[in-house]
């Protein structure tokens, strides 16, 4: 198991004779992810949110859609009352980006890289429902008359006004971590109620509840990668999504694990140097990280 320490990467030192396995010649600086997203309105109009700050993007009889200087898109409910669910919108954070959205009911959602959230411009009078692919942190506004549902990868999460993280990338196991409040997670014909500090995850066709590592669940939102006995390929999958790089593996030691935290604002070159310092042999070649297992 390799141990990762929280260090300012530019302060990492090596003794004379240490030769990190990195590209000798710098071909191209690969930077970490940025705050950006693509918003798709009901009529199919696509808006690059990184190009619109402090702007009014859309306005109709139900909502006003604006962006803020801090990099948030906000849906402001302007109708006199809730009726039926309105037209569907989508926000997507491509690989190498993240973004924050405030829905029409005041709920706030942070989207990690490679995620898609589908939602109505305004919610119906009896329920609120969104669909997620990828990872998001939710702070849901309490409304006892309108339960909030998150549907993701054959899973349904019923929310009772709460804070929680959902990881539901394609071809990966679902994981829901509850920070505060309560949620009910349903999948495989089973339902589990979570208490704060618990996580529900899928494994081998089962829905399992266990004690959660809250710091791990919130790390990406707080600017870190957090790995705790994480299989190296899972750790590098998260790195790939954030840096928008290809990962090439050499070797067969797939049981190797990582434990620790790495700042997400490090350049890819700094990241590779840190991994080499910790005896994980890898090098950066243009937009590709080669890793020896």
Secondary structure, 3 states (H helix, E strand, C coil): CEEECCCCHHHCCCCCCCCCCCCCCCCCCCCCCEECCEEECCCCCEEEHHHCCCCEEEECCCEEEEECCCCEEEEEECCCCCCCCCCEEEEEECCCEEEEEECCCCCEEEECCCEEEEEECCCCCCEEEEEEEEEEEEECCCCCCCEEEEEECCEEEEECCCEEEEEECCCCCCEEEEEECCEEEEECCEEEEECCCEEEEEECCEEEEEECCHHHHHCCCCCEEEEEEEEHHHHHHHHHHHHCCEEEEECCCCCCEEEEEEECCCCHHHHHHHHHHCCCCEEEECCEEEEEC
